[in-house]
């Protein structure tokens, strides 16, 4: 009996240690993961991740990579956590889905009023060039729709600059993301107009099943559930909600039952309405 208890204790300690040793990787996706005016990594998702790290004793730096690199590491590395990973049917069995983060309606945008709008991605074939980040889920959607008028970039900043310089006519992105990079690079973006609105997608914090022990993933899932039910989380989330509404002009609300930020954007929004968050990181 004593040996059995000792074995269980050692197993529990090993799981705790493994949870603390997990590497963390993400892509820059403003305004939820971005570098602030002080050059520090900031945003709602950064603060949420750090809160879970604190509870699990994880001291790993949050690494910023292009999304192609993020997905490659998630597919090949061991003991790694990635965010934000959009949950799709194709990815369902590949990951432990730790906790939902946000729901968003992504779309195809351009800087001039459209002559027409589209209800299906397939209708955008043979139309204007569409910029997207390489290996992003939106690139995959365009490929699956059979489009060959796609221009893929290593980073969203490059795609946004290409839009403003006229190298592509459209982006499959989000309004706040376009606005952030326009301001960060001091680009005159004017206004954006939607030509296609995609269905709602939910992004998650996720761990690859091939390289993470299920018990480690369960510890992260439990930590997320407990934290999202805490007063500290509600205050943190509501403060970021206020920042995004006031400084980015974003229409959003918190689903506090699941701890998800819901983001709904208007079809045509002046980009100069959006202001990146300033000051210290939310604690």
Secondary structure, DSSP 4 states (H G I P E B T S, - for coil): -HHHHHHHHHHHHHHHHHHHT-EEEE--BTTTBEE-TTS-EESHHHHHHHHHHHHHT----EEE--HHHHHHHHHH-SSEEEEEEE--TTTGGGEEEEEEEEEEEEEEEESS--S---SSGGGGTTSS-EEEETT-HHHHHHHHTT---EEEESSHHHHHHHHHTTS-SEEEE-HHHHHHHHHHTT----EEEEEEEEEEEEEEEEEETTTS-HHHHHHHHHHHHHHHTSHHHHHHHHHHHHHHHHHH--EEEEETTTTEEEEE--SEEEGGG-----SSPP-
